[in-house]
Structure formats: C-alpha cells, structure tokens
C-alpha cells in the first residue's frame, strides 16, 4: 500500500514538472535546464518505484 502512494506521488510530481516545463519562458535557459534535469531525476525515481511495485505484486 505504501509503495502505491509513493508511485502516485511520483507520477504527480512528474506531471507537475512536465507542465512547468511546457509553460516556462523559452529564453530562460538556466530555468529550462534545471527543469529538464529535475524531470529526468523524477522520471528515474518513478521508474524505480514502478519496478519495485511490480516485484512486490
């Protein structure tokens, strides 16, 4: 059950960052770079959590 909540939270965080990236000013390269890096890290975390959830199930 706890892993399901963590996966849900991680999915929400990824969607939130994707939205922020979509609406970020195109000329703000440091912001775009930071958002992309953060999104990559969140996607990696989500993948690990989903893998853990499948191995438990």
CHARMM-style PDB file with segment names, atoms N, HN, CA, C and O in Angstrom:
ATOM      1  N   UNK     1       0.824  -1.195   0.000  1.00  0.00      PROA
ATOM      2  CA  UNK     1       0.000   0.000   0.000  1.00  0.00      PROA
ATOM      3  C   UNK     1       0.867   1.258   0.000  1.00  0.00      PROA
ATOM      4  O   UNK     1       0.590   2.205  -0.735  1.00  0.00      PROA
ATOM      5  N   UNK     2       1.917   1.266   0.826  1.00  0.00      PROA
ATOM      6  HN  UNK     2       2.142   0.496   1.423  1.00  0.00      PROA
ATOM      7  CA  UNK     2       2.789   2.439   0.903  1.00  0.00      PROA
ATOM      8  C   UNK     2       3.469   2.709  -0.437  1.00  0.00      PROA
ATOM      9  O   UNK     2       3.609   3.862  -0.846  1.00  0.00      PROA
ATOM     10  N   UNK     3       3.891   1.646  -1.117  1.00  0.00      PROA
ATOM     11  HN  UNK     3       3.777   0.710  -0.785  1.00  0.00      PROA
ATOM     12  CA  UNK     3       4.560   1.820  -2.413  1.00  0.00      PROA
ATOM     13  C   UNK     3       3.594   2.423  -3.431  1.00  0.00      PROA
ATOM     14  O   UNK     3       4.004   3.210  -4.284  1.00  0.00      PROA
ATOM     15  N   UNK     4       2.308   2.054  -3.344  1.00  0.00      PROA
ATOM     16  HN  UNK     4       1.975   1.414  -2.651  1.00  0.00      PROA
ATOM     17  CA  UNK     4       1.318   2.619  -4.259  1.00  0.00      PROA
ATOM     18  C   UNK     4       1.189   4.130  -4.060  1.00  0.00      PROA
ATOM     19  O   UNK     4       1.056   4.880  -5.028  1.00  0.00      PROA
ATOM     20  N   UNK     5       1.227   4.567  -2.817  1.00  0.00      PROA
ATOM     21  HN  UNK     5       1.334   3.958  -2.031  1.00  0.00      PROA
ATOM     22  CA  UNK     5       1.144   6.002  -2.537  1.00  0.00      PROA
ATOM     23  C   UNK     5       2.387   6.721  -3.040  1.00  0.00      PROA
ATOM     24  O   UNK     5       2.295   7.832  -3.564  1.00  0.00      PROA
ATOM     25  N   UNK     6       3.530   6.103  -2.887  1.00  0.00      PROA
ATOM     26  HN  UNK     6       3.604   5.201  -2.462  1.00  0.00      PROA
ATOM     27  CA  UNK     6       4.767   6.708  -3.378  1.00  0.00      PROA
ATOM     28  C   UNK     6       4.756   6.808  -4.905  1.00  0.00      PROA
ATOM     29  O   UNK     6       5.197   7.811  -5.467  1.00  0.00      PROA
ATOM     30  N   UNK     7       4.257   5.777  -5.566  1.00  0.00      PROA
ATOM     31  HN  UNK     7       3.899   4.963  -5.109  1.00  0.00      PROA
ATOM     32  CA  UNK     7       4.151   5.810  -7.029  1.00  0.00      PROA
ATOM     33  C   UNK     7       3.192   6.908  -7.451  1.00  0.00      PROA
ATOM     34  O   UNK     7       3.475   7.654  -8.389  1.00  0.00      PROA
ATOM     35  N   UNK     8       2.067   7.015  -6.771  1.00  0.00      PROA
ATOM     36  HN  UNK     8       1.837   6.409  -6.009  1.00  0.00      PROA
ATOM     37  CA  UNK     8       1.087   8.054  -7.078  1.00  0.00      PROA
ATOM     38  C   UNK     8       1.715   9.439  -6.932  1.00  0.00      PROA
ATOM     39  O   UNK     8       1.546  10.295  -7.801  1.00  0.00      PROA
ATOM     40  N   UNK     9       2.435   9.656  -5.838  1.00  0.00      PROA
ATOM     41  HN  UNK     9       2.572   8.961  -5.133  1.00  0.00      PROA
ATOM     42  CA  UNK     9       3.086  10.952  -5.618  1.00  0.00      PROA
ATOM     43  C   UNK     9       4.145  11.228  -6.686  1.00  0.00      PROA
ATOM     44  O   UNK     9       4.256  12.352  -7.178  1.00  0.00      PROA
ATOM     45  N   UNK    10       4.907  10.223  -7.037  1.00  0.00      PROA
ATOM     46  HN  UNK    10       4.817   9.311  -6.638  1.00  0.00      PROA
ATOM     47  CA  UNK    10       5.950  10.392  -8.051  1.00  0.00      PROA
ATOM     48  C   UNK    10       5.334  10.717  -9.413  1.00  0.00      PROA
ATOM     49  O   UNK    10       5.862  11.552 -10.147  1.00  0.00      PROA
ATOM     50  N   UNK    11       4.226  10.067  -9.753  1.00  0.00      PROA
ATOM     51  HN  UNK    11       3.796   9.389  -9.157  1.00  0.00      PROA
ATOM     52  CA  UNK    11       3.535  10.368 -11.014  1.00  0.00      PROA
ATOM     53  C   UNK    11       3.044  11.813 -11.027  1.00  0.00      PROA
ATOM     54  O   UNK    11       3.149  12.502 -12.042  1.00  0.00      PROA
ATOM     55  N   UNK    12       2.511  12.264  -9.900  1.00  0.00      PROA
ATOM     56  HN  UNK    12       2.426  11.704  -9.076  1.00  0.00      PROA
ATOM     57  CA  UNK    12       2.029  13.641  -9.793  1.00  0.00      PROA
ATOM     58  C   UNK    12       3.185  14.624  -9.959  1.00  0.00      PROA
ATOM     59  O   UNK    12       3.047  15.639 -10.642  1.00  0.00      PROA
ATOM     60  N   UNK    13       4.319  14.325  -9.338  1.00  0.00      PROA
ATOM     61  HN  UNK    13       4.431  13.500  -8.784  1.00  0.00      PROA
ATOM     62  CA  UNK    13       5.482  15.207  -9.446  1.00  0.00      PROA
ATOM     63  C   UNK    13       5.982  15.293 -10.883  1.00  0.00      PROA
ATOM     64  O   UNK    13       6.365  16.369 -11.341  1.00  0.00      PROA
ATOM     65  N   UNK    14       5.981  14.180 -11.593  1.00  0.00      PROA
ATOM     66  HN  UNK    14       5.669  13.305 -11.221  1.00  0.00      PROA
ATOM     67  CA  UNK    14       6.414  14.175 -12.993  1.00  0.00      PROA
ATOM     68  C   UNK    14       5.462  15.017 -13.829  1.00  0.00      PROA
ATOM     69  O   UNK    14       5.910  15.830 -14.638  1.00  0.00      PROA
ATOM     70  N   UNK    15       4.161  14.838 -13.649  1.00  0.00      PROA
ATOM     71  HN  UNK    15       3.797  14.178 -12.992  1.00  0.00      PROA
ATOM     72  CA  UNK    15       3.177  15.633 -14.403  1.00  0.00      PROA
ATOM     73  C   UNK    15       3.330  17.119 -14.108  1.00  0.00      PROA
ATOM     74  O   UNK    15       3.229  17.950 -15.011  1.00  0.00      PROA
ATOM     75  N   UNK    16       3.573  17.450 -12.851  1.00  0.00      PROA
ATOM     76  HN  UNK    16       3.655  16.775 -12.118  1.00  0.00      PROA
ATOM     77  CA  UNK    16       3.742  18.853 -12.457  1.00  0.00      PROA
ATOM     78  C   UNK    16       4.970  19.469 -13.131  1.00  0.00      PROA
ATOM     79  O   UNK    16       4.903  20.587 -13.644  1.00  0.00      PROA
ATOM     80  N   UNK    17       6.073  18.752 -13.131  1.00  0.00      PROA
ATOM     81  HN  UNK    17       6.127  17.845 -12.715  1.00  0.00      PROA
ATOM     82  CA  UNK    17       7.282  19.259 -13.786  1.00  0.00      PROA
ATOM     83  C   UNK    17       7.113  19.367 -15.293  1.00  0.00      PROA
ATOM     84  O   UNK    17       7.612  20.311 -15.906  1.00  0.00      PROA
ATOM     85  N   UNK    18       6.413  18.406 -15.897  1.00  0.00      PROA
ATOM     86  HN  UNK    18       6.008  17.639 -15.398  1.00  0.00      PROA
ATOM     87  CA  UNK    18       6.150  18.482 -17.333  1.00  0.00      PROA
ATOM     88  C   UNK    18       5.350  19.733 -17.663  1.00  0.00      PROA
ATOM     89  O   UNK    18       5.606  20.397 -18.667  1.00  0.00      PROA
ATOM     90  N   UNK    19       4.385  20.049 -16.815  1.00  0.00      PROA
ATOM     91  HN  UNK    19       4.177  19.509 -15.999  1.00  0.00      PROA
ATOM     92  CA  UNK    19       3.580  21.249 -17.012  1.00  0.00      PROA
ATOM     93  C   UNK    19       4.424  22.509 -16.844  1.00  0.00      PROA
ATOM     94  O   UNK    19       4.316  23.441 -17.641  1.00  0.00      PROA
ATOM     95  N   UNK    20       5.249  22.540 -15.830  1.00  0.00      PROA
ATOM     96  HN  UNK    20       5.337  21.782 -15.183  1.00  0.00      PROA
ATOM     97  CA  UNK    20       6.125  23.703 -15.619  1.00  0.00      PROA
ATOM     98  C   UNK    20       7.064  23.904 -16.803  1.00  0.00      PROA
ATOM     99  O   UNK    20       7.307  25.034 -17.226  1.00  0.00      PROA
ATOM    100  N   UNK    21       7.583  22.817 -17.328  1.00  0.00      PROA
ATOM    101  HN  UNK    21       7.386  21.899 -16.985  1.00  0.00      PROA
ATOM    102  CA  UNK    21       8.487  22.900 -18.464  1.00  0.00      PROA
ATOM    103  C   UNK    21       7.754  23.418 -19.706  1.00  0.00      PROA
ATOM    104  O   UNK    21       8.303  24.197 -20.485  1.00  0.00      PROA
ATOM    105  N   UNK    22       6.524  22.980 -19.873  1.00  0.00      PROA
ATOM    106  HN  UNK    22       6.077  22.347 -19.241  1.00  0.00      PROA
ATOM    107  CA  UNK    22       5.725  23.404 -21.023  1.00  0.00      PROA
ATOM    108  C   UNK    22       5.478  24.912 -21.016  1.00  0.00      PROA
ATOM    109  O   UNK    22       5.441  25.540 -22.073  1.00  0.00      PROA
ATOM    110  N   UNK    23       5.308  25.491 -19.826  1.00  0.00      PROA
ATOM    111  HN  UNK    23       5.337  24.980 -18.967  1.00  0.00      PROA
ATOM    112  CA  UNK    23       4.961  26.902 -19.719  1.00  0.00      PROA
ATOM    113  C   UNK    23       6.127  27.788 -19.281  1.00  0.00      PROA
ATOM    114  O   UNK    23       5.931  28.972 -19.004  1.00  0.00      PROA
ATOM    115  N   UNK    24       7.324  27.235 -19.214  1.00  0.00      PROA
ATOM    116  HN  UNK    24       7.483  26.273 -19.439  1.00  0.00      PROA
ATOM    117  CA  UNK    24       8.494  28.030 -18.827  1.00  0.00      PROA
ATOM    118  C   UNK    24       8.873  28.960 -19.978  1.00  0.00      PROA
ATOM    119  O   UNK    24       8.700  28.608 -21.145  1.00  0.00      PROA
ATOM    120  N   UNK    25       9.383  30.130 -19.657  1.00  0.00      PROA
ATOM    121  HN  UNK    25       9.524  30.416 -18.710  1.00  0.00      PROA
ATOM    122  CA  UNK    25       9.811  31.062 -20.712  1.00  0.00      PROA
ATOM    123  C   UNK    25      10.922  30.443 -21.564  1.00  0.00      PROA
ATOM    124  O   UNK    25      11.901  29.922 -21.031  1.00  0.00      PROA
ATOM    125  N   UNK    26      10.768  30.502 -22.864  1.00  0.00      PROA
ATOM    126  HN  UNK    26       9.972  30.926 -23.297  1.00  0.00      PROA
ATOM    127  CA  UNK    26      11.727  29.837 -23.753  1.00  0.00      PROA
ATOM    128  C   UNK    26      13.108  30.477 -23.707  1.00  0.00      PROA
ATOM    129  O   UNK    26      14.089  29.827 -24.068  1.00  0.00      PROA
ATOM    130  N   UNK    27      13.214  31.720 -23.280  1.00  0.00      PROA
ATOM    131  HN  UNK    27      12.417  32.248 -22.987  1.00  0.00      PROA
ATOM    132  CA  UNK    27      14.514  32.379 -23.228  1.00  0.00      PROA
ATOM    133  C   UNK    27      15.272  32.167 -21.933  1.00  0.00      PROA
ATOM    134  O   UNK    27      16.429  32.572 -21.823  1.00  0.00      PROA
ATOM    135  N   UNK    28      14.645  31.543 -20.953  1.00  0.00      PROA
ATOM    136  HN  UNK    28      13.705  31.214 -21.043  1.00  0.00      PROA
ATOM    137  CA  UNK    28      15.277  31.349 -19.649  1.00  0.00      PROA
ATOM    138  C   UNK    28      15.994  29.996 -19.628  1.00  0.00      PROA
ATOM    139  O   UNK    28      15.496  29.017 -19.072  1.00  0.00      PROA
ATOM    140  N   UNK    29      17.162  29.969 -20.241  1.00  0.00      PROA
ATOM    141  HN  UNK    29      17.567  30.764 -20.693  1.00  0.00      PROA
ATOM    142  CA  UNK    29      17.891  28.705 -20.392  1.00  0.00      PROA
ATOM    143  C   UNK    29      18.281  28.054 -19.067  1.00  0.00      PROA
ATOM    144  O   UNK    29      18.171  26.833 -18.950  1.00  0.00      PROA
ATOM    145  N   UNK    30      18.733  28.817 -18.059  1.00  0.00      PROA
ATOM    146  HN  UNK    30      18.822  29.808 -18.155  1.00  0.00      PROA
ATOM    147  CA  UNK    30      19.047  28.161 -16.770  1.00  0.00      PROA
ATOM    148  C   UNK    30      17.819  27.479 -16.152  1.00  0.00      PROA
ATOM    149  O   UNK    30      17.932  26.384 -15.601  1.00  0.00      PROA
ATOM    150  N   UNK    31      16.664  28.112 -16.240  1.00  0.00      PROA
ATOM    151  HN  UNK    31      16.572  29.001 -16.687  1.00  0.00      PROA
ATOM    152  CA  UNK    31      15.436  27.516 -15.702  1.00  0.00      PROA
ATOM    153  C   UNK    31      15.068  26.263 -16.484  1.00  0.00      PROA
ATOM    154  O   UNK    31      14.736  25.236 -15.891  1.00  0.00      PROA
ATOM    155  N   UNK    32      15.123  26.339 -17.796  1.00  0.00      PROA
ATOM    156  HN  UNK    32      15.392  27.172 -18.277  1.00  0.00      PROA
ATOM    157  CA  UNK    32      14.788  25.177 -18.625  1.00  0.00      PROA
ATOM    158  C   UNK    32      15.727  24.003 -18.337  1.00  0.00      PROA
ATOM    159  O   UNK    32      15.290  22.857 -18.237  1.00  0.00      PROA
ATOM    160  N   UNK    33      17.013  24.304 -18.205  1.00  0.00      PROA
ATOM    161  HN  UNK    33      17.368  25.236 -18.286  1.00  0.00      PROA
ATOM    162  CA  UNK    33      17.993  23.258 -17.917  1.00  0.00      PROA
ATOM    163  C   UNK    33      17.707  22.601 -16.559  1.00  0.00      PROA
ATOM    164  O   UNK    33      17.771  21.379 -16.422  1.00  0.00      PROA
ATOM    165  N   UNK    34      17.394  23.430 -15.567  1.00  0.00      PROA
ATOM    166  HN  UNK    34      17.342  24.422 -15.679  1.00  0.00      PROA
ATOM    167  CA  UNK    34      17.097  22.903 -14.227  1.00  0.00      PROA
ATOM    168  C   UNK    34      15.823  22.061 -14.245  1.00  0.00      PROA
ATOM    169  O   UNK    34      15.771  21.002 -13.620  1.00  0.00      PROA
ATOM    170  N   UNK    35      14.803  22.522 -14.952  1.00  0.00      PROA
ATOM    171  HN  UNK    35      14.845  23.382 -15.459  1.00  0.00      PROA
ATOM    172  CA  UNK    35      13.553  21.760 -15.027  1.00  0.00      PROA
ATOM    173  C   UNK    35      13.763  20.431 -15.733  1.00  0.00      PROA
ATOM    174  O   UNK    35      13.229  19.410 -15.300  1.00  0.00      PROA
ATOM    175  N   UNK    36      14.531  20.430 -16.808  1.00  0.00      PROA
ATOM    176  HN  UNK    36      14.965  21.259 -17.160  1.00  0.00      PROA
ATOM    177  CA  UNK    36      14.801  19.175 -17.532  1.00  0.00      PROA
ATOM    178  C   UNK    36      15.567  18.186 -16.659  1.00  0.00      PROA
ATOM    179  O   UNK    36      15.271  16.991 -16.653  1.00  0.00      PROA
ATOM    180  N   UNK    37      16.558  18.697 -15.922  1.00  0.00      PROA
ATOM    181  HN  UNK    37      16.798  19.667 -15.927  1.00  0.00      PROA
ATOM    182  CA  UNK    37      17.343  17.834 -15.046  1.00  0.00      PROA
ATOM    183  C   UNK    37      16.459  17.252 -13.940  1.00  0.00      PROA
ATOM    184  O   UNK    37      16.531  16.062 -13.633  1.00  0.00      PROA
ATOM    185  N   UNK    38      15.643  18.095 -13.360  1.00  0.00      PROA
ATOM    186  HN  UNK    38      15.585  19.062 -13.609  1.00  0.00      PROA
ATOM    187  CA  UNK    38      14.746  17.644 -12.301  1.00  0.00      PROA
ATOM    188  C   UNK    38      13.745  16.624 -12.835  1.00  0.00      PROA
ATOM    189  O   UNK    38      13.459  15.622 -12.179  1.00  0.00      PROA
ATOM    190  N   UNK    39      13.216  16.883 -14.025  1.00  0.00      PROA
ATOM    191  HN  UNK    39      13.448  17.697 -14.558  1.00  0.00      PROA
ATOM    192  CA  UNK    39      12.255  15.958 -14.626  1.00  0.00      PROA
ATOM    193  C   UNK    39      12.907  14.606 -14.896  1.00  0.00      PROA
ATOM    194  O   UNK    39      12.290  13.567 -14.661  1.00  0.00      PROA
ATOM    195  N   UNK    40      14.127  14.606 -15.378  1.00  0.00      PROA
ATOM    196  HN  UNK    40      14.628  15.450 -15.568  1.00  0.00      PROA
ATOM    197  CA  UNK    40      14.840  13.348 -15.619  1.00  0.00      PROA
ATOM    198  C   UNK    40      15.019  12.559 -14.320  1.00  0.00      PROA
ATOM    199  O   UNK    40      14.832  11.342 -14.297  1.00  0.00      PROA
ATOM    200  N   UNK    41      15.379  13.252 -13.252  1.00  0.00      PROA
ATOM    201  HN  UNK    41      15.530  14.241 -13.271  1.00  0.00      PROA
ATOM    202  CA  UNK    41      15.558  12.586 -11.957  1.00  0.00      PROA
ATOM    203  C   UNK    41      14.226  12.035 -11.438  1.00  0.00      PROA
ATOM    204  O   UNK    41      14.179  10.928 -10.902  1.00  0.00      PROA
ATOM    205  N   UNK    42      13.157  12.797 -11.594  1.00  0.00      PROA
ATOM    206  HN  UNK    42      13.195  13.696 -12.030  1.00  0.00      PROA
ATOM    207  CA  UNK    42      11.835  12.339 -11.135  1.00  0.00      PROA
ATOM    208  C   UNK    42      11.368  11.136 -11.946  1.00  0.00      PROA
ATOM    209  O   UNK    42      10.781  10.206 -11.394  1.00  0.00      PROA
ATOM    210  N   UNK    43      11.624  11.148 -13.252  1.00  0.00      PROA
ATOM    211  HN  UNK    43      12.101  11.904 -13.701  1.00  0.00      PROA
ATOM    212  CA  UNK    43      11.236  10.007 -14.088  1.00  0.00      PROA
ATOM    213  C   UNK    43      12.018   8.750 -13.701  1.00  0.00      PROA
ATOM    214  O   UNK    43      11.467   7.650 -13.689  1.00  0.00      PROA
ATOM    215  N   UNK    44      13.303   8.918 -13.385  1.00  0.00      PROA
ATOM    216  HN  UNK    44      13.751   9.812 -13.394  1.00  0.00      PROA
ATOM    217  CA  UNK    44      14.109   7.776 -12.930  1.00  0.00      PROA
ATOM    218  C   UNK    44      13.547   7.214 -11.627  1.00  0.00      PROA
ATOM    219  O   UNK    44      13.423   6.000 -11.466  1.00  0.00      PROA
ATOM    220  N   UNK    45      13.211   8.102 -10.708  1.00  0.00      PROA
ATOM    221  HN  UNK    45      13.312   9.088 -10.839  1.00  0.00      PROA
ATOM    222  CA  UNK    45      12.642   7.670  -9.424  1.00  0.00      PROA
ATOM    223  C   UNK    45      11.321   6.943  -9.647  1.00  0.00      PROA
ATOM    224  O   UNK    45      11.067   5.906  -9.034  1.00  0.00      PROA
ATOM    225  N   UNK    46      10.480   7.488 -10.526  1.00  0.00      PROA
ATOM    226  HN  UNK    46      10.686   8.330 -11.024  1.00  0.00      PROA
ATOM    227  CA  UNK    46       9.197   6.855 -10.826  1.00  0.00      PROA
ATOM    228  C   UNK    46       9.412   5.465 -11.407  1.00  0.00      PROA
ATOM    229  O   UNK    46       8.718   4.521 -11.029  1.00  0.00      PROA
ATOM    230  N   UNK    47      10.354   5.332 -12.311  1.00  0.00      PROA
ATOM    231  HN  UNK    47      10.918   6.099 -12.619  1.00  0.00      PROA
ATOM    232  CA  UNK    47      10.638   4.019 -12.914  1.00  0.00      PROA
ATOM    233  C   UNK    47      11.084   3.016 -11.854  1.00  0.00      PROA
ATOM    234  O   UNK    47      10.654   1.862 -11.873  1.00  0.00      PROA
ATOM    235  N   UNK    48      11.940   3.447 -10.931  1.00  0.00      PROA
ATOM    236  HN  UNK    48      12.288   4.384 -10.916  1.00  0.00      PROA
ATOM    237  CA  UNK    48      12.387   2.547  -9.854  1.00  0.00      PROA
ATOM    238  C   UNK    48      11.224   2.127  -8.960  1.00  0.00      PROA
ATOM    239  O   UNK    48      11.114   0.964  -8.572  1.00  0.00      PROA
ATOM    240  N   UNK    49      10.351   3.094  -8.635  1.00  0.00      PROA
ATOM    241  HN  UNK    49      10.440   4.039  -8.950  1.00  0.00      PROA
ATOM    242  CA  UNK    49       9.205   2.770  -7.784  1.00  0.00      PROA
ATOM    243  C   UNK    49       8.245   1.811  -8.485  1.00  0.00      PROA
ATOM    244  O   UNK    49       7.721   0.885  -7.867  1.00  0.00      PROA
ATOM    245  N   UNK    50       8.019   2.037  -9.768  1.00  0.00      PROA
ATOM    246  HN  UNK    50       8.444   2.790 -10.271  1.00  0.00      PROA
ATOM    247  CA  UNK    50       7.125   1.150 -10.510  1.00  0.00      PROA
ATOM    248  C   UNK    50       7.708  -0.251 -10.596  1.00  0.00      PROA
ATOM    249  O   UNK    50       6.979  -1.239 -10.501  1.00  0.00      PROA
ATOM    250  N   UNK    51       9.007  -0.338 -10.773  1.00  0.00      PROA
ATOM    251  HN  UNK    51       9.599   0.465 -10.849  1.00  0.00      PROA
ATOM    252  CA  UNK    51       9.676  -1.636 -10.797  1.00  0.00      PROA
ATOM    253  C   UNK    51       9.543  -2.339  -9.452  1.00  0.00      PROA
ATOM    254  O   UNK    51       9.278  -3.540  -9.394  1.00  0.00      PROA
ATOM    255  N   UNK    52       9.728  -1.587  -8.373  1.00  0.00      PROA
ATOM    256  HN  UNK    52       9.943  -0.611  -8.419  1.00  0.00      PROA
ATOM    257  CA  UNK    52       9.604  -2.156  -7.022  1.00  0.00      PROA
ATOM    258  C   UNK    52       8.177  -2.629  -6.776  1.00  0.00      PROA
ATOM    259  O   UNK    52       7.955  -3.673  -6.163  1.00  0.00      PROA
ATOM    260  N   UNK    53       7.217  -1.853  -7.258  1.00  0.00      PROA
ATOM    261  HN  UNK    53       7.398  -1.005  -7.755  1.00  0.00      PROA
ATOM    262  CA  UNK    53       5.818  -2.231  -7.064  1.00  0.00      PROA
ATOM    263  C   UNK    53       5.493  -3.527  -7.803  1.00  0.00      PROA
ATOM    264  O   UNK    53       4.765  -4.377  -7.290  1.00  0.00      PROA
ATOM    265  N   UNK    54       6.040  -3.671  -9.015  1.00  0.00      PROA
ATOM    266  HN  UNK    54       6.631  -2.981  -9.432  1.00  0.00      PROA
ATOM    267  CA  UNK    54       5.783  -4.885  -9.781  1.00  0.00      PROA
ATOM    268  C   UNK    54       6.449  -6.092  -9.149  1.00  0.00      PROA
ATOM    269  O   UNK    54       5.902  -7.194  -9.199  1.00  0.00      PROA
ATOM    270  N   UNK    55       7.616  -5.908  -8.556  1.00  0.00      PROA
ATOM    271  HN  UNK    55       8.061  -5.013  -8.515  1.00  0.00      PROA
ATOM    272  CA  UNK    55       8.303  -7.048  -7.942  1.00  0.00      PROA
ATOM    273  C   UNK    55       7.609  -7.490  -6.664  1.00  0.00      PROA
ATOM    274  O   UNK    55       7.708  -8.653  -6.274  1.00  0.00      PROA
ATOM    275  N   UNK    56       6.900  -6.565  -6.004  1.00  0.00      PROA
ATOM    276  HN  UNK    56       6.819  -5.620  -6.321  1.00  0.00      PROA
ATOM    277  CA  UNK    56       6.159  -6.895  -4.781  1.00  0.00      PROA
ATOM    278  C   UNK    56       4.864  -7.618  -5.128  1.00  0.00      PROA
ATOM    279  O   UNK    56       4.430  -8.508  -4.397  1.00  0.00      PROA
ATOM    280  N   UNK    57       4.252  -7.235  -6.237  1.00  0.00      PROA
ATOM    281  HN  UNK    57       4.605  -6.512  -6.831  1.00  0.00      PROA
ATOM    282  CA  UNK    57       2.945  -7.793  -6.638  1.00  0.00      PROA
ATOM    283  C   UNK    57       3.011  -9.199  -7.114  1.00  0.00      PROA
ATOM    284  OT1 UNK    57       1.986  -9.777  -7.477  1.00  0.00      PROA
TER     285      UNK     57
END
